[in-house]
Amino acid sequence: MTVSRILRLSLTQFRSYRAASLEVHGDLVVLTGANGAGKTNCLEAISFLMPGRGLRRATLDDVASREGDGSWAVAAEVEGALGLATLGTGIDAPAAGATTTTRRCRIDREPVSSAAAFADHLRLVWLTPAMDGLFMGAVSERRRFLDRLVLAIDAGHSARVSALERSLRSRNRLLEETDPDPHWLSAIERETAELAVAVAATRNQTLGRLQAMIAERAATSPFPAAALSLDGWMEAALQNEPALAVEERYRAVLRDNRSRDAAAGRTLDGPHLTDLAVVYAPKDMPAREASTGEQKALLIGLVLAHAGLVAEMTGITPLLLLDEIVAHLDPQRRAALFAELGRLGAQIWMTGADPAAFAEVASAAAMFEVAAGKFSPRASW
């Protein structure tokens, strides 16, 4: 099993960091500092070393330093599945009149087509305070969470989801026309159905494997187990029917509901509306009905199980980004978390405002103080 590790991180014009670098020795990295010091910004920078929009879902332009020229760069020397490599990503300063922003990605200073290529070297899993409201929030947030779970295992999933969204937008634009070309509409619906089934099938496979991993860990994990399912007819149908049959059925749904979708201005059926249903298994109740503390513990257990699944499925133990994870844990649960993280054998980056919260692991951790866009090693305790 290969462990994804960052050995050196360099940030240029990324949010609060004008030019900062950090050398890491070991598998536990703790960033402390006042609120607003830039701890989460650092984790966000690392999260751009995979496909997608990072842990805040920011646009490429939004993460550029306000004091810079609009460009930014993140580079990391990593030890991963293919040995030592340097991964880099960022954007150039926008040209006058430019309306689009292109993200550049490099491996060992050579251009690659997209951040999907980074998955050969590094896998990432993260947990942030913004995810605490996952079970109570919008369906779209749970669906994005689900797609991140899949993406950590299948680097091509993001491209398929994006292609499905583009295909749906194309269909919606055609339906806005007074008399859309039926042949062109049928062609788009064929493409939409193919992509929709591919996305739904990959979600199904990942969730099934994740549920098995949760069941395997249930007897020994200090965190409660979740029961997971997908609330969507296509995902349910794929459990028992051939993919081609489900694809044909969805094409018929799209064809038969053109008038309805045209009136709504959007496609009202498909995996782009699927919800991730989560049950708090110890009490057999929907996660949204659990207490705040129970939801937090459930989410931690889910993310840790996912990290184990990524390692099992890819052969690469993922790097974990855990933002403010200990802030609201009692001492017993915090000790359980540290013990669980130790068993993962992963490189783990954690943040927190209070260094005392990490007293139990400080002797084994690389501790850094974050302030004014710089990293300063914290003296050993």
C-alpha positions in Angstrom: 0.0 0.0 0.0 1.4 3.4 -1.0 0.8 6.4 1.3 0.2 9.8 -0.3 2.5 12.4 1.4 3.4 16.0 0.8 7.0 16.7 1.5 7.0 20.4 0.6 4.2 22.8 -0.2 4.6 26.2 -1.9 1.9 28.8 -2.3 2.1 31.8 -4.4 -0.6 34.5 -4.5 -3.1 32.1 -3.1 -5.7 33.9 -0.9 -3.8 35.2 2.2 -0.4 33.7 1.0 1.7 36.0 -1.2 4.7 33.6 -1.1 4.9 30.9 1.5 6.4 27.4 1.7 6.3 24.6 4.2 8.6 21.5 4.6 6.9 18.5 6.2 8.5 15.6 8.0 6.2 12.9 9.1 2.6 11.9 8.8 0.9 14.3 11.2 0.8 18.0 10.4 -1.0 20.5 12.7 -1.7 24.1 11.7 -2.7 26.4 14.6 -3.4 30.1 14.7 -6.1 32.7 15.2 -9.3 32.7 13.3 -8.7 34.2 9.9 -5.0 33.5 10.0 -5.2 31.3 6.8 -5.2 27.7 8.2 -8.2 26.7 6.0 -6.7 28.6 3.0 -3.7 26.2 3.3 -5.9 23.1 3.2 -7.9 24.6 0.4 -4.7 25.1 -1.6 -3.8 21.4 -1.2 -7.4 20.4 -2.2 -6.7 21.9 -5.7 -4.3 19.0 -6.2 -7.2 16.9 -7.4 -10.0 17.6 -10.0 -12.7 20.0 -9.0 -13.1 23.3 -7.3 -11.4 22.5 -4.0 -12.9 22.2 -0.5 -14.7 25.5 -0.7 -16.0 25.1 -4.3 -14.4 28.4 -5.2 -13.9 29.6 -8.7 -10.4 29.8 -10.0 -10.4 33.6 -9.9 -11.8 33.7 -6.3 -8.7 32.1 -4.7 -6.2 34.6 -6.2 -4.8 37.0 -3.7 -6.5 40.4 -3.7 -3.2 42.1 -3.6 -1.7 40.2 -6.6 -2.1 40.3 -10.3 -4.9 37.7 -10.5 -2.5 34.8 -10.9 -1.9 32.0 -8.3 0.0 28.8 -8.0 0.1 25.8 -5.7 3.1 23.4 -5.9 3.8 20.3 -3.9 6.7 17.9 -3.8 4.9 14.6 -3.1 5.8 11.0 -2.4 3.1 8.9 -3.9 2.2 5.9 -6.0 4.9 6.6 -8.6 7.6 7.7 -6.3 8.7 11.3 -5.9 7.0 13.9 -8.1 6.3 17.6 -8.2 2.6 18.6 -8.8 1.7 22.1 -9.7 -1.5 24.0 -10.6 -2.7 27.5 -10.9 -3.7 30.2 -13.3 -1.9 33.0 -15.2 -2.7 36.7 -14.7 -5.8 37.4 -16.8 -5.2 39.1 -20.1 -7.1 42.3 -20.9 -10.6 41.6 -22.0 -10.4 37.9 -21.2 -13.7 36.3 -20.3 -12.5 32.8 -19.4 -9.9 31.4 -17.0 -7.8 28.4 -17.8 -6.3 26.2 -15.0 -2.9 24.9 -15.7 -1.6 21.6 -14.3 1.9 20.3 -14.4 3.7 17.1 -13.2 7.5 17.5 -12.8 7.1 20.8 -14.6 5.6 19.2 -17.7 2.1 20.2 -18.7 -0.7 17.6 -18.3 -4.2 17.9 -19.6 -6.0 18.2 -16.3 -5.8 17.7 -12.6 -7.1 14.2 -13.1 -3.5 13.2 -13.9 -2.6 14.0 -10.3 -4.6 11.0 -9.1 -1.7 8.8 -10.3 0.4 10.3 -7.5 -2.0 11.6 -4.8 -5.5 10.9 -3.4 -7.3 13.4 -1.1 -10.1 13.1 1.4 -11.3 16.1 3.5 -13.7 17.1 6.2 -14.5 20.8 7.0 -16.9 22.6 9.4 -19.1 23.6 6.3 -19.9 19.9 6.0 -21.4 19.7 9.5 -24.8 20.7 8.1 -24.7 18.1 5.5 -27.6 16.0 6.8 -29.9 19.0 7.3 -28.9 21.0 4.2 -29.9 21.0 0.6 -30.1 17.9 -1.6 -27.5 19.4 -3.9 -24.9 19.5 -1.1 -25.3 15.8 -0.3 -25.1 15.0 -4.0 -21.9 17.0 -4.3 -20.6 15.2 -1.2 -21.4 11.9 -2.8 -19.6 12.9 -6.0 -16.5 13.8 -4.0 -16.6 10.3 -2.4 -16.7 8.8 -5.9 -14.0 11.2 -7.3 -11.5 10.2 -4.7 -11.6 6.7 -6.1 -12.4 7.3 -9.8 -10.6 10.4 -11.1 -12.8 10.4 -14.2 -16.0 10.8 -12.4 -15.8 14.6 -12.3 -15.5 14.8 -16.1 -18.6 12.5 -16.5 -20.6 14.7 -14.1 -19.6 17.8 -15.9 -20.4 16.3 -19.3 -23.9 15.3 -18.0 -24.5 18.9 -16.8 -23.4 20.3 -20.2 -25.7 17.8 -22.0 -28.6 18.8 -19.8 -28.0 22.5 -20.4 -27.9 21.9 -24.2 -31.2 20.1 -24.0 -32.8 22.8 -21.9 -31.6 25.5 -24.5 -33.1 23.5 -27.3 -36.4 23.2 -25.5 -36.5 27.0 -25.2 -36.9 27.2 -29.0 -40.3 27.5 -30.5 -39.8 24.6 -32.8 -36.7 22.6 -31.8 -35.1 20.2 -34.3 -36.4 16.8 -33.3 -33.4 14.9 -34.7 -31.0 17.2 -32.8 -33.1 16.9 -29.7 -33.1 13.1 -29.9 -29.3 13.0 -30.4 -28.8 15.2 -27.2 -31.2 13.0 -25.2 -29.3 9.9 -26.3 -26.0 11.5 -25.1 -27.7 12.6 -21.9 -29.1 9.1 -21.2 -25.7 7.5 -21.7 -23.9 9.9 -19.4 -26.7 9.8 -16.8 -26.5 6.0 -16.6 -22.7 6.1 -16.4 -22.8 8.6 -13.5 -25.6 6.7 -11.6 -23.8 3.4 -12.0 -20.5 4.7 -10.7 -22.3 6.3 -7.7 -24.0 2.9 -7.0 -20.8 1.0 -7.1 -19.0 3.4 -4.8 -21.8 3.6 -2.3 -22.1 -0.2 -2.2 -18.5 -0.6 -1.5 -18.5 2.1 1.1 -21.4 0.5 2.9 -19.5 -2.7 3.1 -16.5 -0.9 4.5 -18.7 0.8 7.1 -20.1 -2.7 8.1 -16.5 -4.1 8.3 -15.4 -1.3 10.7 -18.6 -1.2 12.8 -17.5 -3.5 15.5 -14.2 -1.7 16.2 -14.8 1.9 15.3 -15.6 4.4 18.1 -17.7 6.4 15.7 -21.3 5.4 14.8 -22.1 3.6 11.6 -24.2 5.0 8.8 -26.7 3.3 6.5 -26.5 4.8 3.1 -28.7 4.7 0.1 -29.4 6.7 -3.1 -32.9 8.2 -3.5 -33.3 8.0 -7.2 -35.2 5.7 -9.5 -32.3 5.2 -11.9 -29.9 4.1 -9.2 -32.6 1.7 -7.9 -33.2 0.3 -11.4 -29.5 -0.3 -12.0 -29.5 -2.7 -9.1 -31.6 -5.2 -11.0 -31.7 -4.1 -14.7 -29.0 -4.0 -17.5 -27.6 -0.5 -18.0 -28.8 -0.4 -21.6 -32.4 -1.1 -20.5 -32.2 1.8 -18.0 -30.6 4.0 -20.6 -33.5 3.3 -23.0 -36.0 4.0 -20.3 -34.5 7.3 -19.5 -34.4 8.3 -23.1 -38.2 7.6 -23.2 -38.7 9.7 -20.0 -36.8 12.6 -21.6 -38.8 12.3 -24.9 -42.2 12.1 -23.2 -41.6 15.0 -20.8 -40.2 17.6 -23.3 -43.3 19.9 -22.9 -43.2 19.7 -19.1 -39.4 20.3 -19.0 -39.7 23.2 -21.4 -42.4 24.8 -19.2 -40.2 24.3 -16.1 -37.0 25.6 -17.9 -35.1 22.5 -16.6 -35.0 18.7 -16.8 -37.2 17.4 -13.9 -36.0 13.8 -13.9 -32.6 12.2 -13.7 -29.6 11.5 -11.5 -28.7 15.2 -11.4 -31.5 15.3 -8.8 -30.6 12.2 -6.8 -30.3 12.5 -3.0 -27.9 10.7 -0.7 -30.0 9.2 2.2 -28.2 8.7 5.4 -29.5 6.8 8.5 -27.9 7.0 11.9 -27.6 3.2 12.3 -27.3 2.9 16.1 -30.8 4.4 16.5 -32.1 3.5 13.1 -33.2 7.0 12.4 -32.6 9.5 9.6 -29.4 11.4 10.2 -31.2 14.7 10.0 -33.1 13.7 13.2 -29.9 12.9 15.2 -28.4 15.5 17.6 -25.7 17.8 16.5 -23.1 15.8 18.3 -24.4 12.5 16.8 -24.3 14.0 13.3 -20.7 15.2 13.8 -19.6 11.8 15.0 -21.5 10.1 12.1 -19.8 12.3 9.6 -16.4 11.6 11.0 -17.0 7.9 10.9 -18.2 8.2 7.3 -15.2 10.1 6.2 -12.8 7.7 7.9 -14.5 4.7 6.3 -14.2 6.4 3.0 -10.5 7.0 3.5 -10.1 3.2 4.1 -12.1 2.5 1.0 -9.9 4.8 -1.1 -6.9 2.9 0.1 -8.5 -0.5 -0.6 -9.8 0.4 -4.1 -6.8 2.4 -5.4 -3.8 1.0 -3.5 -3.1 4.5 -2.4 -3.7 5.6 1.2 -5.2 9.1 0.8 -4.0 12.3 2.4 -6.6 13.6 4.9 -7.4 17.3 5.3 -9.3 17.8 8.6 -10.3 21.4 9.2 -11.2 22.4 12.8 -12.1 18.8 13.4 -11.5 18.7 17.2 -13.2 22.0 18.0 -16.4 20.5 19.3 -15.3 17.1 20.3 -15.3 16.1 24.0 -12.0 14.7 25.4 -13.1 11.1 25.1 -14.2 11.5 21.4 -11.1 13.5 20.6 -8.8 10.7 22.0 -10.8 8.2 20.0 -10.3 10.3 16.8 -6.6 10.5 17.3 -6.4 6.7 17.9 -8.4 6.1 14.8 -6.3 8.4 12.7 -3.1 6.6 13.9 -4.5 3.3 12.6 -5.1 4.7 9.1 -1.4 5.0 8.4 -2.1 8.2 6.3 -0.6 11.6 6.2 -3.0 13.9 8.0 -3.3 17.7 8.0 -5.3 19.2 10.9 -6.1 22.7 11.8 -7.3 24.3 15.0 -7.3 27.7 16.8 -6.1 26.2 20.2 -2.8 24.3 20.3 -3.9 22.7 23.6 -6.5 20.7 21.7 -3.6 18.7 20.1 -1.6 18.1 23.3 -2.1 14.3 23.0 -0.4 14.2 19.6 1.9 17.2 19.7 5.0 15.0 20.4 4.4 13.1 17.2 3.2 16.0 15.0 4.8 18.7 12.9 3.3 21.7 14.6 3.1 25.0 12.7 1.8 28.5 13.7 0.0 30.3 10.9 0.1 34.1 10.9 0.4 36.9 8.3 0.6 34.4 5.4 3.6 32.5 6.8 4.2 29.2 8.5 6.4 29.1 11.7 7.4 25.9 13.4 5.9 25.7 16.9 8.3 24.7 19.6 8.0 21.2 20.9 5.9 20.8 24.1 
